[in-house]
Each structure stands twice: as C-alpha cells, then as structure tokens.
C-alpha cells in the first residue's frame, strides 16, 4: 500500500464547509421545505447535483437542472473558476386548483466552483440536454490572464 503526504493550507479544509454542512443537514433532516401562511409546503430548496471531472487537458462539469429552462441558466467563466446561476420557477396554483403535495424543487441556485488550473475561456463549450448542463473547459498551458466571459449555452 502506498501513501503520500500532501501539504495543504489550513484554509483548504474550510473551502467547501457550506456544501458539507448543507449535505449533513439534508442527510439528517431531509429537504428544507418552505411553508405558506397555513403551514402547507409550497416548495423545497433548489440545490442541483454537480459533477466535476479533471482530465489532463480539460475539466468536464455536469450540473443536474431538472425543471429549468435554458434561458434561466447563467454561466460565467474566469481564468480560475466558474460561476453557475439558475432558477427553477414555481408555478402558482389557479384558484380552482389545490396543490396537495409536490416533490419538485423550486428557487434560485448560485454556485462558484474554483479550479486549480487556468482555463481557456475562448475554447469553452456547453450544452443543455435532457435537464443536464454539460460544460467542457480546456486548460491553459501558459500563464495567460483572461477576463470574465459569459458562456453561451447550446
């Protein structure tokens, strides 16, 4: 068995504390529900699943965004990270309708993912298909500084 020691800054252990705490609370208490004035559940917190894979020359990111329209997704890229924003909109019930239960999640979602390696913003690609946002971010192999850019979703 081979072990290696990786030296890390103390702040490394606190980078994802917010996500870890939310995951712990969800696993312990279930989804967070928002109630209306009569204590009926109207929607649950919207927190989509994210997958980040790092390859030799690129990052591949998948974000699960069910019940979200492509137009309600905003992706911003910077040299060393990506910011995702999306919204799943709650449809109000008509007067003659009575919502008994819903397991759909609604609300706004914001997430920033820091990346260890600089990325080539101009060569980034994305696609939104079947409720999954796929993003490909090629790595830069030089110390090139780039500005923030909005990524168009195909």
C-alpha positions in Angstrom: 0.0 0.0 0.0 1.4 3.4 -1.0 0.6 6.6 1.0 1.7 10.1 0.1 1.6 13.2 2.2 0.0 16.2 0.6 0.8 19.6 2.2 -2.3 21.9 2.3 -3.0 25.3 3.5 -5.3 25.4 6.6 -8.0 27.2 4.6 -8.3 24.2 2.3 -10.3 22.3 4.8 -12.9 25.1 5.1 -13.4 25.8 1.3 -16.5 23.6 1.0 -17.8 23.8 4.5 -21.0 25.3 3.4 -21.8 22.4 1.0 -20.7 19.9 3.6 -23.0 21.4 6.2 -25.9 21.5 3.8 -25.3 17.9 2.8 -25.2 16.9 6.5 -28.4 18.7 7.3 -30.2 17.2 4.3 -29.0 13.7 5.2 -30.1 14.2 8.8 -33.3 16.1 8.4 -34.3 15.7 4.8 -35.1 18.5 2.3 -35.7 22.1 3.5 -39.3 23.0 2.9 -40.8 26.4 2.7 -44.3 26.8 4.1 -47.1 29.2 3.2 -49.2 31.1 5.8 -51.3 28.0 6.5 -48.2 25.8 7.1 -48.7 24.0 3.7 -45.4 23.1 2.0 -45.1 25.3 -1.2 -41.6 24.3 -2.3 -38.3 22.7 -1.3 -34.9 24.3 -1.6 -33.3 24.0 -5.0 -29.8 22.6 -4.8 -28.8 20.7 -8.0 -26.2 18.0 -8.1 -22.8 18.8 -9.7 -20.1 16.6 -11.0 -16.6 17.9 -11.8 -14.1 15.7 -13.6 -10.5 16.8 -14.3 -8.6 15.3 -17.2 -5.1 16.1 -18.3 -6.1 18.8 -20.7 -9.6 19.9 -19.6 -12.3 20.0 -16.9 -15.7 18.4 -17.6 -18.6 19.6 -15.5 -22.2 18.3 -15.3 -25.0 20.1 -13.5 -28.3 18.4 -13.0 -31.0 21.1 -13.6 -34.4 19.5 -13.9 -37.4 21.8 -14.4 -35.1 24.6 -15.5 -35.3 26.4 -18.9 -32.1 27.0 -20.8 -32.9 30.7 -20.7 -32.9 30.7 -16.9 -29.2 29.4 -16.7 -26.3 31.8 -16.4 -22.7 30.7 -16.6 -19.7 33.0 -16.1 -16.2 31.9 -16.6 -13.0 33.4 -15.3 -9.5 32.1 -15.7 -9.5 30.1 -12.5 -13.2 29.3 -11.8 -16.8 29.1 -13.0 -20.0 30.6 -11.5 -23.3 29.0 -12.2 -26.7 30.6 -11.6 -30.1 29.0 -12.4 -33.7 29.3 -11.4 -36.5 26.8 -11.3 -39.7 28.8 -11.2 -42.7 27.8 -9.0 -46.0 27.9 -10.9 -48.7 29.3 -8.7 -51.9 27.2 -8.5 -55.0 28.6 -10.0 -57.9 29.4 -7.8 -59.7 26.2 -8.6 -56.6 24.1 -8.1 -55.4 22.8 -4.7 -51.8 21.6 -4.5 -51.7 18.6 -2.2 -48.1 17.7 -2.5 -45.0 18.4 -4.6 -41.6 16.9 -4.6 -40.3 19.4 -7.2 -37.7 21.8 -6.0 -38.0 25.5 -6.9 -35.9 28.6 -6.4 -32.7 30.3 -7.3 -29.4 28.5 -7.3 -25.9 30.0 -7.3 -22.6 28.1 -7.1 -19.0 29.1 -7.7 -16.5 26.3 -8.5 -12.8 27.2 -8.1 -10.4 25.4 -10.5 -6.8 24.6 -9.7 -5.6 25.2 -13.3 -6.3 28.2 -15.5 -8.8 27.6 -18.3 -9.0 28.7 -21.9 -12.2 30.8 -21.8 -12.4 31.2 -25.5 -12.4 27.5 -26.2 -15.1 26.6 -23.5 -18.2 24.7 -24.7 -21.5 23.9 -23.1 -24.7 22.1 -24.0 -28.0 21.7 -22.1 -29.7 18.4 -22.9 -32.3 16.4 -21.0 -32.1 18.5 -17.9 -28.3 18.2 -17.7 -25.9 21.1 -18.3 -22.6 19.8 -19.8 -19.6 22.1 -19.7 -16.1 21.5 -21.2 -13.3 23.8 -20.1 -9.9 23.3 -21.8 -6.9 24.1 -19.6 -4.4 26.8 -20.4 -0.9 25.6 -20.6 0.6 29.0 -20.0 0.3 31.8 -17.6 -2.2 33.8 -19.6 -4.6 36.2 -17.9 -8.1 36.4 -19.2 -11.2 38.4 -18.3 -14.6 37.1 -17.2 -16.8 35.9 -20.0 -20.4 34.8 -20.3 -20.7 31.3 -21.7 -23.4 30.8 -24.4 -25.4 27.5 -23.8 -26.2 25.5 -26.8 
